[in-house]
Amino acid sequence: MAVIYELVVNFGDDHDAAQAAVRTLDPPPVLPAGPHAIRFFEPTLDRWEGYHGNEFWLCSLVARNVGYGLANEDSAQRIPMKAAELTQLTTGLYGVLSELRGYRAACVGFDPESVIDLAELREEFLEELAGEGLPGLVLSEAMGRELGAGPAFVPYREGFSWCPYEGSGEGTLDAEE
């Protein structure tokens, strides 16, 4: 099973905004993570079927050689990351996200799709949204109101709020180091 480190963005039914995001992300950025220059695959745009058949336009930007098990990667080229390096990379991706418009929910991390599936948020995460939040989750103001986002959500950029990303902790995230 693949473990993918990525930025994922839910555009709901707004295909035009999703296509504009793909244009903004192409060519993909190269972001620093300690001594590493992390490259990304071309952005993808797919009609995603989520929780209980909920469909939405999903734009994703997948890091090269950061996760595990991607069919189009050579595992020998995987980049072992220290927590501080992953924090730097994640912070950089939130900077990239700040350039996008028209989305409903977004998050950066390892396989974060469930956190941006609005049907799943409604059914499985309402307590977290109202309380301590879900670190790294960005919501449009309209979605934040609809989902009852609590005081853990603060302004992200105009029209959006987020539960701030707190970093990846201390130490090394790779057993090889």
Secondary structure as UniProt FT lines:
FT   STRAND          5..10
FT   TURN            12..13
FT   HELIX           15..25
FT   STRAND          31..33
FT   TURN            34..35
FT   STRAND          36..38
FT   STRAND          44..49
FT   HELIX           51..53
FT   STRAND          55..63
FT   TURN            64..65
FT   TURN            71..72
FT   HELIX           75..77
FT   HELIX           83..97
FT   TURN            98..99
FT   STRAND          105..110
FT   HELIX           113..116
FT   HELIX           118..124
FT   HELIX           126..130
FT   TURN            131..132
FT   TURN            135..136
FT   STRAND          138..140
FT   HELIX           141..147
FT   TURN            151..152
FT   STRAND          154..157
FT   TURN            158..159
FT   STRAND          160..162
FT   TURN            175..176
//
